[in-house]
Amino acid sequence: MLYTQTHIHRHAPNYRDLPKDASFILIIAIILTLHTLLSSERKSHAAQFVQRCEIIIAYVEHCRCRSFYFQIKMDNRHHPLQRLSSPSRRLSMLLHLAGITSFMASFRFLSTWDTPMSVGFGGHFQFLTIIGLALASCTFAVGFLADVTLSSRLFKVKNVLSACSAPLEVLISILYWGLCAIDKSLVFPPDFQLDFLPDFGFHAAPALFLSVDLILLSPPWTIHGYSALGLSEFLAFLYWFWVEYCFSRNGWYPYPIFDILSTWQRALLFTFSATLMTGSTMMLKWTYGKINGIEEFKKGAVTDPAGIRAKRE
């Protein structure tokens, strides 16, 4: 639970707001205290004076604490640098529900789209797009459960998943639309082109949903460039291993561009993709600082992406 100095002053107990029974007891306590001070044996009653003062303070806190504790809890449910409240049963839940609906619509379309890849080993999960869509679905499903239950633990799990899924979806969008601008047959055979709506649902909507969730409804990332690069390299070469394994079973690659490239060219492509994913992580971190007005994150994402200065300080 995060308590700021502002909250302490804003909700500080006010004796004028005490209920009548509390005011009555407070008056009696003051009278008894004055009697103790005016008595001839006031030195021997010093301990009683201190005890009565403690009773007064404790009772005042008891009367006021129960009335403003819930408000403090609601105000501090999210990180102080977070733009909007999450987990929440309002905007946060609506965004996660809309994202899940979009992702499930894409999977439903996928179940009715017959292609040779769907019957091969690995099925549609040979495609990086579908792997990213599944990870995005898991991220938003956990986020939705956190909104419904207001669970801070599920919210933390959602943020960990988001550190992987958000940069991955941004990478997928950049690679897909970039290659389509060059030649769409590099990513899809000419006989299996998608219409705009499902194409947008697969290759743009997940990146948009996850970016909005990160920037407005998540605490700031603490991941630095080296960590992001290590994570990106691991995911890139793990996917390459998966693609090659599926090729050994099926005899063909999911993306036509892999047939054109040699082994070392594919290695360069995956290395470039990992670097691009690292760049997308830093770009999201910079955008977070820009929109939320956190200059430290903006400067750190550009001038100190590796986090070396932060560690020295």
C-alpha positions in Angstrom: 0.0 0.0 0.0 1.5 3.3 -1.1 0.8 6.3 1.2 2.0 9.8 0.1 2.4 12.9 2.2 -0.5 14.4 0.3 -2.9 11.7 1.3 -1.8 12.0 5.0 -2.7 15.7 5.1 -5.8 15.4 2.9 -7.3 12.8 5.2 -5.9 13.9 8.5 -8.4 13.6 11.5 -10.4 16.8 12.2 -11.8 17.0 15.7 -14.8 19.0 14.4 -15.8 16.0 12.3 -16.0 13.7 15.3 -19.3 12.1 16.1 -21.3 13.4 19.1 -20.4 10.4 21.4 -16.7 10.9 20.6 -16.9 14.6 21.4 -18.6 13.8 24.7 -15.9 11.3 25.7 -13.2 13.8 24.5 -14.7 16.5 26.8 -14.8 14.1 29.8 -11.2 13.1 29.1 -10.1 16.8 29.1 -11.9 17.5 32.3 -10.3 14.5 34.0 -6.9 15.6 32.7 -7.3 19.1 34.0 -8.4 17.7 37.4 -5.2 15.7 37.4 -3.1 18.7 36.6 -4.8 20.9 39.3 -4.6 18.2 42.0 -2.0 18.5 44.7 -0.6 15.1 43.8 -0.1 16.0 40.2 3.5 14.7 40.2 2.3 11.2 41.3 -0.4 11.4 38.6 2.0 12.2 35.7 1.7 8.6 34.4 -2.1 8.9 34.4 -1.9 12.1 32.5 0.2 10.5 29.8 -2.1 7.5 29.7 -5.2 9.7 29.2 -3.5 11.6 26.4 -2.8 8.3 24.7 -6.4 7.2 25.1 -7.6 10.5 23.5 -5.3 10.1 20.5 -6.2 6.4 20.1 -9.9 7.0 20.2 -9.8 9.9 17.7 -7.7 7.8 15.3 -10.2 5.0 15.7 -13.2 7.2 14.9 -11.6 8.8 11.9 -9.5 5.9 10.5 -12.5 3.7 9.5 -14.1 6.6 7.6 -11.1 7.5 5.4 -9.2 4.2 5.2 -11.2 2.9 2.3 -10.7 6.2 0.3 -7.0 6.0 0.9 -7.0 2.4 -0.3 -8.9 3.3 -3.5 -6.6 6.3 -4.2 -3.4 4.2 -3.8 -4.4 1.1 -5.7 -2.2 2.0 -8.6 1.4 3.1 -8.9 1.9 6.8 -8.3 3.5 7.3 -11.7 0.7 5.3 -13.4 -1.6 7.4 -15.6 -5.0 5.7 -14.9 -6.2 3.4 -12.2 -5.7 -0.3 -12.8 -6.7 -2.9 -11.8 -10.1 -1.3 -12.1 -13.7 -2.3 -12.9 -14.1 0.7 -15.2 -11.8 1.8 -18.1 -9.2 -0.9 -17.4 -11.7 -3.7 -17.5 -13.4 -2.3 -20.6 -10.0 -2.1 -22.5 -9.0 -5.6 -21.5 -12.5 -7.0 -22.5 -12.3 -5.2 -25.9 -8.8 -6.6 -26.5 -9.9 -10.1 -25.6 -12.9 -9.8 -27.9 -10.7 -8.7 -30.8 -8.1 -11.5 -30.2 -10.8 -14.2 -29.9 -12.4 -12.9 -33.2 -9.0 -13.4 -34.9 -8.7 -16.9 -33.5 -12.2 -17.7 -34.7 -11.3 -16.5 -38.2 -8.2 -18.6 -38.0 -10.3 -21.7 -37.2 -12.3 -21.3 -40.4 -9.3 -20.4 -42.7 -8.1 -23.5 -44.4 -4.5 -23.4 -45.5 -1.8 -26.0 -46.0 0.0 -24.6 -43.0 -2.9 -25.4 -40.7 -2.6 -29.1 -41.3 1.2 -29.2 -41.0 3.2 -29.8 -37.9 2.9 -26.9 -35.6 -0.3 -25.7 -37.3 -0.9 -21.9 -37.3 1.6 -21.6 -34.4 4.4 -21.8 -36.9 3.7 -18.1 -37.4 5.2 -15.6 -35.1 2.0 -13.6 -35.6 -0.1 -16.3 -34.0 2.4 -16.9 -31.2 2.3 -13.2 -30.4 -1.5 -13.2 -30.5 -1.7 -16.0 -28.1 0.7 -14.2 -25.7 -1.3 -11.0 -26.0 -4.5 -13.0 -25.2 -2.9 -14.4 -22.1 -1.7 -10.9 -21.0 -5.2 -9.4 -21.4 -6.9 -12.4 -19.8 -4.8 -12.1 -16.7 -5.4 -8.3 -16.8 -9.1 -8.8 -17.0 -9.1 -11.2 -14.1 -7.1 -8.7 -12.1 -9.7 -6.0 -12.9 -12.6 -8.3 -11.8 -10.9 -9.4 -8.6 -8.9 -6.3 -8.0 -6.0 -8.6 -7.3 -2.6 -6.9 -7.1 -0.8 -10.3 -7.6 -2.6 -10.9 -10.9 -1.9 -7.3 -11.9 1.9 -7.9 -11.4 1.7 -11.1 -13.5 0.0 -9.1 -16.2 2.8 -6.5 -16.2 5.4 -9.2 -16.5 3.7 -10.7 -19.5 3.3 -7.3 -21.0 7.1 -6.8 -20.9 7.3 -9.6 -23.4 4.1 -9.3 -25.4 4.0 -5.5 -26.0 7.4 -5.2 -27.6 6.8 -8.4 -29.5 3.6 -7.2 -31.0 5.1 -3.9 -31.9 7.9 -5.8 -33.6 5.4 -8.0 -35.5 3.6 -4.9 -36.8 6.8 -3.2 -37.9 8.1 -6.3 -39.7 4.8 -7.3 -41.3 3.8 -3.9 -42.6 7.4 -3.1 -43.6 7.7 -6.3 -45.6 4.3 -5.8 -47.1 5.3 -2.3 -48.3 8.2 -4.0 -50.1 6.5 -7.2 -51.4 3.5 -8.8 -49.7 4.4 -12.2 -51.2 7.4 -12.2 -48.8 5.0 -12.9 -45.9 2.0 -14.5 -47.6 1.7 -16.7 -50.7 -0.4 -14.9 -53.4 -3.2 -17.5 -53.0 -3.7 -16.7 -49.3 -4.0 -13.0 -49.0 -6.1 -11.5 -46.2 -8.8 -8.9 -46.4 -8.2 -5.7 -44.5 -10.3 -6.4 -41.4 -8.7 -9.7 -40.4 -5.3 -8.4 -41.5 -5.7 -5.5 -39.2 -6.9 -7.8 -36.4 -3.8 -10.0 -36.7 -1.1 -7.5 -37.4 -2.1 -4.1 -35.9 -4.8 -4.4 -33.2 -2.7 -6.4 -30.7 0.1 -3.9 -30.8 -2.4 -1.0 -30.3 -4.2 -2.6 -27.4 -1.0 -3.6 -25.6 0.6 -0.2 -26.2 -2.4 1.6 -24.7 -2.5 -0.8 -21.8 1.2 -0.2 -21.1 1.2 3.6 -21.5 -2.0 4.4 -19.6 -2.8 1.4 -17.3 0.6 0.0 -16.2 3.4 1.1 -13.9 6.6 2.3 -15.5 9.0 -0.4 -16.8 12.3 -0.8 -15.0 13.8 -2.9 -17.7 17.0 -1.5 -19.4 18.6 -2.0 -22.7 20.9 -4.9 -21.9 18.0 -6.8 -20.3 15.7 -6.0 -23.1 18.3 -7.1 -25.7 19.0 -10.4 -23.8 15.2 -11.1 -23.7 14.8 -10.2 -27.4 17.7 -12.4 -28.5 16.4 -15.3 -26.5 12.9 -15.1 -28.0 14.2 -14.5 -31.5 16.5 -17.5 -31.6 14.0 -19.7 -29.7 11.5 -18.9 -32.5 14.2 -19.7 -35.1 14.8 -23.1 -33.5 11.1 -23.7 -33.6 10.8 -22.7 -37.3 13.7 -25.0 -38.3 12.2 -27.8 -36.3 8.9 -27.4 -38.0 10.7 -27.3 -41.4 12.4 -30.6 -40.6 8.9 -32.1 -40.1 7.0 -30.3 -42.9 9.6 -29.6 -45.5 8.5 -26.0 -45.9 8.8 -22.7 -44.0 5.7 -20.7 -42.8 7.0 -17.5 -44.3 8.1 -17.4 -48.0 11.0 -15.0 -47.1 12.7 -17.9 -45.2 12.9 -19.9 -48.5 14.7 -17.1 -50.2 17.3 -16.5 -47.5 20.3 -18.7 -46.7 21.1 -19.9 -43.2 23.5 -17.1 -42.4 21.0 -14.6 -43.9 18.3 -16.0 -41.7 20.7 -15.6 -38.7 21.2 -12.0 -39.6 17.4 -11.5 -40.0 16.7 -12.9 -36.5 19.5 -10.8 -35.0 18.1 -7.7 -36.7 14.6 -8.6 -35.4 15.9 -9.0 -31.8 17.6 -5.6 -32.1 14.5 -4.1 -33.5 12.4 -5.6 -30.6 14.9 -4.0 -28.1 14.4 -0.7 -29.9 10.6 -1.1 -29.7 11.0 -1.7 -25.9 13.0 1.6 -25.6 10.5 3.4 -27.8 7.6 2.3 -25.6 9.5 3.3 -22.5 10.2 6.8 -24.1 6.5 7.1 -25.1 5.5 6.2 -21.5 7.6 9.0 -20.2 6.4 11.5 -22.9 2.7 10.9 -22.3 2.9 10.6 -18.5 5.3 13.6 -18.2 8.2 11.6 -16.7 11.4 13.2 -18.0 13.6 10.6 -16.3 12.1 7.8 -18.5 12.4 9.9 -21.7 16.0 10.7 -21.1 16.9 7.3 -19.9 15.4 5.6 -22.9 17.5 7.7 -25.2 20.7 8.7 -23.4 21.1 5.7 -21.1 19.2 2.7 -22.5 21.5 0.3 -20.8 20.9 1.7 -17.4 24.6 2.2 -16.6 24.2 5.7 -15.1 21.2 4.7 -13.1 23.3 1.9 -11.5 26.1 4.2 -10.7 23.8 6.7 -9.0 
